[in-house]
């Protein structure tokens, strides 16, 4: 592990969590594109297809709003397969609701482009209380 | 963290537990959601459309503990009365409560759903079980504040009826139903109802599926914005339903306007609050054909499923389908399903349409739809762009989206015979 990079961000949903980053400059729908029981992305052709969200810090452009988003997140959380935090470029209101209901922190408006400075596998701490994202490079 | 939402004394008391811990949690959800989305206050809500589904195959393989805990959250919600000022209806389920001899309609899940449903009814929720509440009596007036789940219905309520609702999820719609308030943000505010994308329609739109194509094409371009359609006639109710469903499928649209037609767009200028953009996107006959083609991914012509009624069929659609099936027979091995609300099926029964469809070898499916059921299918023909889009991803099926007559021809032949 090398030294940590610290990026200012805007806290959206409160909380603080650490996990391995899963990064894609893409949108993702929790309705139909995520299996809440395996925690995996099931959308064919999606850049994260087959990847597990379980325990990860999900760094994506945004989620796609579906009424079922909070429900899928709730089921994933009960199964122990939910992401531990969201880093999103745009805030989808239904993902925000799902995070509020399930106590999952979310941040947005990072001072640097998250797709350039966070890589899949990096150890990332999302501190929505203080508006900061800390990144430790993998390997 | 975001700015605070201003609360009345009564709202603050609920937040602090005056009406018990569950309603305090509901209030916290609404307040924190409002804070995130920039709301300054909570406002009274007249009308909700909530979700109470047992997950069935959506949580295939989930532990008994997870299912029980999830059911407990729904039981808890249903142990409180809906707000007396609020008209509350219920969204589609992940099972049908009718007898259905397919393994996807798991009997233990049906039983669990019936238990939750009985509780929801006692709580004050009207058991519509539909994605199209506006077809079975929940028809809000212009300006009415709603809290609806189901993105296609949200677009219909905002655009066609001129009511006002953001997109809700399970928990926020339940909280709104029980507390009678919603955070004021998004399209609840005048400023966010202004058009953002001008679409000039040059194509001749001849049937509901064509309007679905217009919506599917536009949703991709509009993102979270407000598209405005110009140069197009007034759609029928069924056409408007397809337009709204497709807009919410390919994009994150909550509201559109049709110049000269919808309640907030008497003119193109009105739709854009005065500032009509010069630039526009054209929807031509070629765009129409390309949009159908973009969603079709069939590698052969054999068909095993013909799925109609996405969003849930109106009585007029069922009448049309029955008329096309009269005296005919669906091909062996083809599942022809017409999905609708229980209330609409009651009328279809009375009109003899159900019998005609069943005698032809089809069936009317209530409460749910094949996508929600996770129905196994290899190749689906449907008139709904929304159905086609999700069947590709969620069922892994090949799909052909087409006008209703072409769907019925495929059902009778057991193979895709083309559009005409």
Contacts between the chains, C-beta under 8 A, distances in Angstrom:
chain1	res1	chain2	res2	distance
A	11	B	1	5.1
A	12	B	2	7.4
A	12	B	36	5.5
A	13	B	32	7.5
A	13	B	36	6.4
A	14	B	1	6.0
A	32	B	390	5.6
A	32	B	393	5.1
A	32	B	394	4.5
A	33	B	393	6.6
A	35	B	60	7.9
A	36	B	58	7.3
A	36	B	59	5.7
A	36	B	62	7.4
A	37	B	59	5.5
A	37	B	60	6.3
A	37	B	61	4.7
A	37	B	62	4.9
A	38	B	61	7.6
A	43	B	393	5.8
A	44	B	393	6.9
A	44	B	396	7.3
A	64	B	252	6.4
A	65	B	151	6.7
A	65	B	167	5.3
A	65	B	224	8.0
A	65	B	252	4.9
A	66	B	151	6.4
A	67	B	51	6.5
A	67	B	91	7.4
A	67	B	149	3.8
A	67	B	150	5.6
A	67	B	151	6.2
A	67	B	167	6.4
A	67	B	168	6.3
A	67	B	169	5.4
A	67	B	170	7.2
A	67	B	173	7.9
A	68	B	51	7.5
A	68	B	58	8.0
A	68	B	169	7.3
A	68	B	170	7.5
A	69	B	169	6.0
A	70	B	169	3.8
A	70	B	170	5.6
A	70	B	171	5.5
A	70	B	172	7.7
A	71	B	51	6.8
A	71	B	53	7.7
A	71	B	55	7.6
A	71	B	169	6.9
A	71	B	170	4.7
A	72	B	58	7.6
A	74	B	70	6.8
A	74	B	73	7.5
A	74	B	170	7.7
A	74	B	171	8.0
A	75	B	55	6.1
A	75	B	58	7.6
A	75	B	59	5.1
A	75	B	62	6.6
A	75	B	66	6.6
A	75	B	70	6.3
A	78	B	62	7.7
A	78	B	65	7.7
A	78	B	66	4.1
A	78	B	69	5.5
A	78	B	70	6.3
A	79	B	59	7.7
A	79	B	62	5.9
A	79	B	63	6.8
A	79	B	66	5.3
A	90	B	224	7.9
A	91	B	36	7.0
A	91	B	37	7.9
A	92	B	252	7.2
A	93	B	33	7.4
A	93	B	36	7.6
A	93	B	37	5.5
A	93	B	166	6.5
A	93	B	167	6.5
A	93	B	185	7.9
A	93	B	186	7.0
A	94	B	167	6.0
A	94	B	169	5.1
A	96	B	33	6.5
A	96	B	36	4.6
A	96	B	37	6.9
A	97	B	29	7.2
A	97	B	33	5.3
A	97	B	169	4.8
A	97	B	171	6.5
A	97	B	172	5.5
A	98	B	169	6.6
A	100	B	29	5.9
A	100	B	32	4.7
A	100	B	33	5.8
A	100	B	36	7.1
A	101	B	29	6.1
A	101	B	169	8.0
A	101	B	171	4.8
A	128	B	1	7.4
A	129	B	1	7.4
